[in-house]
Amino acid sequence: MAWQPADLTRRLDDVIEVYGQAMGYSTELLEARRGYVAGHAHRAGFRAVATLDDSDRLLGFGYGYTSGSGQWWHDQVRGALRRDARKAWLSDCFEVVELHVRPDSQGHRLGAGQLRGLLGMAIGRTTLLSTPEADEQRSRAWRLYRRFGFVDVLRHFHFPGDDRPFAILGRPLPLA
């Protein structure tokens, strides 16, 4: 289901809980991320989706917005890309910021439904996302992104403050 900015901020505790479970982040890091997530809801081109069970429990969510200069993620990725790649990928880009499903709800195509819904609402010529490097055959996230036609834009990238390598993946929009 599509969510408005107010839906995301109203359910922020649930969003942070799902995010923490899916990513395995510490409580301290999650508290720091709370403010960022709430602020993202007010960015240009914001789109969000959520999956709720019959008792209104949040099983998963995803959101993104128009990527632009002055945004931390955008500027980090822009600085690592060659000029031609910057123009191709970042000039009119919808950034998939978060896409998560509770671990106990994974494997039921919820992530695929969320990604389809999110990209179906996305505005822009391209979409980009970052995901931790992983074995593409074993990682559900990687298999999902590949099924949706995401290609490598930048591999083994390190964001400041995170020791893990990330991949930046992209695909053209609209979603067919």
C-alpha positions as CSV (number, residue, x, y, z in Angstrom):
1,M,0.0,0.0,0.0
2,A,1.1,3.6,-0.7
3,W,2.0,5.7,2.3
4,Q,2.0,9.5,2.6
5,P,4.7,11.3,4.6
6,A,2.4,11.5,7.6
7,D,1.9,7.7,7.6
8,L,5.7,7.2,7.8
9,T,6.2,9.7,10.6
10,R,3.1,8.4,12.5
11,R,4.5,4.9,12.4
12,L,8.2,5.9,12.9
13,D,8.7,3.6,15.9
14,D,7.5,0.6,13.8
15,V,9.6,1.7,10.8
16,I,12.7,2.0,13.0
17,E,12.0,-1.4,14.5
18,V,11.7,-3.1,11.1
19,Y,14.8,-1.3,9.9
20,G,16.8,-2.4,12.9
21,Q,15.7,-6.1,12.6
22,A,16.4,-6.2,8.8
23,M,19.8,-4.5,9.0
24,G,21.0,-5.8,12.4
25,Y,21.8,-2.3,13.6
26,S,22.5,-1.4,17.2
27,T,20.0,0.6,19.3
28,E,22.3,3.6,19.4
29,L,22.6,3.7,15.6
30,L,18.8,3.3,15.2
31,E,18.2,6.3,17.5
32,A,20.5,8.4,15.3
33,R,18.7,7.2,12.2
34,R,15.3,8.1,13.6
35,G,15.7,11.8,12.8
36,Y,17.1,11.2,9.3
37,V,14.1,9.0,8.4
38,A,11.6,11.5,9.7
39,G,13.3,14.3,7.8
40,H,13.4,12.2,4.6
41,A,9.6,12.2,4.5
42,H,9.6,15.9,3.5
43,R,12.0,15.7,0.6
44,A,11.0,16.4,-3.0
45,G,9.5,13.5,-4.9
46,F,9.0,11.4,-1.6
47,R,7.2,8.1,-2.2
48,A,6.6,5.3,0.3
49,V,5.0,1.9,0.5
50,A,4.2,-0.4,3.5
51,T,3.1,-3.9,4.1
52,L,0.8,-4.5,7.1
53,D,-0.7,-7.7,8.3
54,D,-4.3,-8.2,9.3
55,S,-3.6,-6.8,12.8
56,D,-2.0,-3.6,11.4
57,R,1.6,-4.8,12.3
58,L,4.2,-3.4,10.0
59,L,5.9,-6.2,8.1
60,G,7.9,-4.1,5.8
61,F,8.3,-0.7,4.2
62,G,10.2,1.2,1.5
63,Y,10.7,4.8,0.5
64,G,12.6,7.1,-1.7
65,Y,12.7,10.5,-3.2
66,T,14.3,12.6,-5.9
67,S,18.1,12.5,-5.4
68,G,19.8,15.8,-5.6
69,S,22.9,17.8,-4.8
70,G,23.3,18.7,-1.2
71,Q,21.9,15.4,0.0
72,W,24.5,13.2,1.8
73,W,24.0,10.0,-0.1
74,H,23.8,11.7,-3.4
75,D,27.0,13.7,-2.8
76,Q,28.9,10.6,-1.6
77,V,27.9,8.6,-4.7
78,R,28.4,11.5,-7.1
79,G,31.9,12.0,-5.8
80,A,32.8,8.4,-6.5
81,L,31.4,8.2,-10.1
82,R,33.1,9.2,-13.3
83,R,31.6,12.3,-15.1
84,D,29.7,10.2,-17.7
85,A,28.2,8.0,-15.0
86,R,27.1,11.0,-12.9
87,K,25.3,12.4,-15.9
88,A,23.7,9.1,-16.8
89,W,22.6,8.0,-13.4
90,L,22.2,11.1,-11.2
91,S,20.8,13.8,-13.4
92,D,17.1,12.7,-13.0
93,C,17.2,10.1,-10.3
94,F,14.8,8.5,-7.9
95,E,16.8,7.3,-4.9
96,V,15.5,4.1,-3.2
97,V,16.5,5.1,0.3
98,E,15.1,2.1,2.3
99,L,13.4,-1.1,1.5
100,H,13.1,-3.6,4.3
101,V,11.0,-6.6,5.4
102,R,11.0,-8.1,8.9
103,P,13.3,-11.2,8.9
104,D,10.4,-13.4,10.0
105,S,8.3,-12.2,7.1
106,Q,10.9,-12.6,4.4
107,G,10.6,-15.1,1.6
108,H,6.9,-14.4,0.9
109,R,7.5,-11.9,-2.0
110,L,6.7,-8.9,0.3
111,G,9.9,-7.1,-0.8
112,A,9.1,-7.6,-4.5
113,G,5.6,-6.2,-4.0
114,Q,7.1,-3.2,-2.1
115,L,9.8,-2.6,-4.7
116,R,7.3,-2.9,-7.6
117,G,4.9,-0.4,-5.8
118,L,7.7,2.0,-5.0
119,L,9.2,2.0,-8.5
120,G,5.7,2.3,-10.0
121,M,5.2,5.6,-8.2
122,A,8.8,6.8,-8.7
123,I,9.5,9.9,-10.7
124,G,12.7,10.3,-12.7
125,R,14.6,8.8,-15.6
126,T,16.7,6.4,-13.4
127,T,16.7,4.9,-10.0
128,L,19.6,4.1,-7.7
129,L,20.0,2.2,-4.4
130,S,22.8,1.0,-2.2
131,T,23.0,-2.4,-0.6
132,P,25.7,-4.2,1.4
133,E,28.0,-6.3,-0.8
134,A,26.9,-10.0,-0.5
135,D,26.9,-13.3,-2.3
136,E,24.4,-12.6,-5.1
137,Q,23.1,-16.2,-5.1
138,R,22.5,-16.3,-1.3
139,S,21.2,-12.8,-0.6
140,R,17.5,-12.3,-1.0
141,A,18.0,-8.6,-1.5
142,W,20.5,-9.1,-4.3
143,R,18.3,-11.7,-6.0
144,L,15.4,-9.3,-5.8
145,Y,17.3,-6.3,-7.3
146,R,18.7,-8.5,-10.1
147,R,15.1,-9.8,-10.9
148,F,14.1,-6.1,-11.2
149,G,16.8,-5.4,-13.7
150,F,19.2,-3.5,-11.4
151,V,22.8,-3.3,-12.8
152,D,26.1,-2.5,-11.2
153,V,26.9,1.2,-11.1
154,L,29.6,1.2,-8.4
155,R,30.9,-1.8,-6.5
156,H,32.8,-2.1,-3.2
157,F,32.0,1.5,-2.2
158,H,32.6,2.6,1.4
159,F,30.4,5.2,3.0
160,P,32.0,7.3,5.8
161,G,31.1,5.8,9.1
162,D,30.4,2.2,7.9
163,D,33.1,-0.4,7.5
164,R,31.1,-2.6,5.2
165,P,31.5,-2.3,1.4
166,F,28.3,-1.4,-0.5
167,A,27.2,-1.7,-4.1
168,I,25.4,1.1,-5.9
169,L,22.8,-0.5,-8.2
170,G,20.7,1.2,-10.8
171,R,18.1,0.8,-13.5
172,P,16.1,3.0,-15.9
173,L,12.6,4.2,-15.1
174,P,9.8,3.7,-15.6
175,L,9.3,0.2,-14.4
176,A,7.9,-1.9,-17.3
